[in-house]
Amino acid sequence: MRERPLFVCVLLLLVGWPMREAQACPFCGPPQTRLSERLSKNDVTVIAEFLESTPGKNGFGGNARFRTIERLRGPEGKLTFLKGDSIVLPRELNGVRGQRCLLFGRKEDEITWESPVPLSDEAERYLRKFPATDDPVTKRLEYFVEHLESADALIAMDSMAEFAVVPYSEVTTLAAKLPREKLRIWLTDEQTIPQRLGLYGMMLGLCGTAEDAEFLRSMIESPKSEFPLGLDGITFGYLLLTKSDGLDVIDRSKLQPPTTKPEELSSIMAALRVMWTDGGDRIPRERLRQSMRLCLNRPETAERAIGDLARWKDWSIQDRLMSLYGAKDFDDSHTRKAIACYFVTASKSKSSEAKLQARKNLDKLRERDPNVVKAAERMLQSE
């Protein structure tokens, strides 16, 4: 098996695993390009209707002609596009005459047009009511939350993309405006795109009641949670509503049983990380550490848990890590590297007791695995 370089465990210790954008929604997945982003980055944006397409010769060339309906953005002067003006794209396109499209162009010597985006009547209305980019965040998000489950795929994807770039702290400002009943419907609707479930679970945690907490618990403990798309956000939403009592439930139902699937554990760990960074004082720090320590029990999650606990400055697990080093089922290079990095980090802690213990443990590891310790020290020293 090909090994990851040691710097992986260094990053694990310094920033946590897996990493996420600090300024992005924690349960929305990778950000997609938004219509508002394309509107601001392109020089010209118009709504136009498709008229006809002329084929080229031998399969090359051709053009497509559109008629301007409305200019949404564009330069003044000779390149201003008014209603009725003709736009020609230098390529053949398949289309239905009269189909309205969104055209984005960049001004160079002339306008270079991107591929047209077909617009339904609903999408056109969505664009016309688009909030301004300098509107208050709550106002913008209130508009987009109304369209998250639009029947029009373009609208639904764009609304989701707007949430994907918004930090959790800004989503919280929308709590009083969130559609609680709709969120419950979306969470149980089999037609809901699975990648959205995490966001919806988080949202329900922001606006929900004790009844909603039980609803989220039933989702977490359902056999379907073995396929954990969205389980991270659903767990986080549950913890928002139930705090430490809910974490006791998570410990018993997910983190302690040896039969919990690794994918489920990874989702629960992700929820704990977001609770640590964004949950404020809902759950005490030490209580979060306690749950993360349970993830040391499984070879599949030990490496990541070690990294999180190092980042959380939990120096209470040093004896445990020494017993894990080289133990059956944990004797892999990634876990050994993570343990070495943990001790190097702990040896520089502000706690004199933890520092002294870590240095003694490092001396022991040097005798057993000098190259691993040396590499860990070198890499952490360069950070």
Secondary structure, DSSP 8 states (H G I E B T S, - for coil): -----THHHHHHHHH-SS---TTS-TTS-S----HHHHHHHSSEEEEEEEEEEE--BTTB--EEEEEEEEEEE--SSTT---TT-EEEESS-----TT-EEEEEEEESSSEEE---EE--HHHHHHHHT---TTS-HHHHHHHHHTTTT-SSHHHHHHHHHHHHTS-HHHHGGGGGGS-HHHHHHHHH-TTS-GGGHHHHHHHHHHH--HHHHHHHHHHHHSGGGGS-TTHHHHHHHHHHHHHHHHHHHHIIIIIS-TTS-HHHHHHHHHHHHHHHHHSTTSS-HHHHHHHHHHGGGSHHHHHHHHHHHHHTT-GGGHHHHHHHTT-TTT-SHHHHHHHHHHHHHHTTSS-HHHHHHHHHHHHHHHHH-HHHHHHHHHHHHH-
